[in-house]
Amino acid sequence: MLGFLFAIGATFFVAIPGAAIGDALKQAGVPVTGMQLIWALAGLYALFALVAAMQAWRRLRRGEMNEARTAGLRLTLLLALPLMAWLSTNAMVRAWP
């Protein structure tokens, strides 16, 4: 079940933005491969996690505990999602006959 949900998430959050970015770059005359798009999306995701960490740290230093807790939860979610996807994919590969 988790693998199915991961596939839906990958479709909406990786394939569709990757196709949109790839088409826009190809129309602009910039040749781009699928692996380059994957690295670009991974870098963007890492940037989101870095921004969430900076927000949590800044709010913690200001003493805004509720906002810091919210930003920390966002960071935890951003870090946990790829790990859950990786573990789910590995479990599906090992369970496949």
Secondary structure, 3 states (H helix, E strand, C coil): CHHHHHHHHHHHHHHHHHHHHHHHHHHCCCCCCHHHHHHHHHHHHHHHHHHHHHHHHHHHHHCCHHHHHHHHHHHHHHHHHHHHHHHHHHHHHHHCC
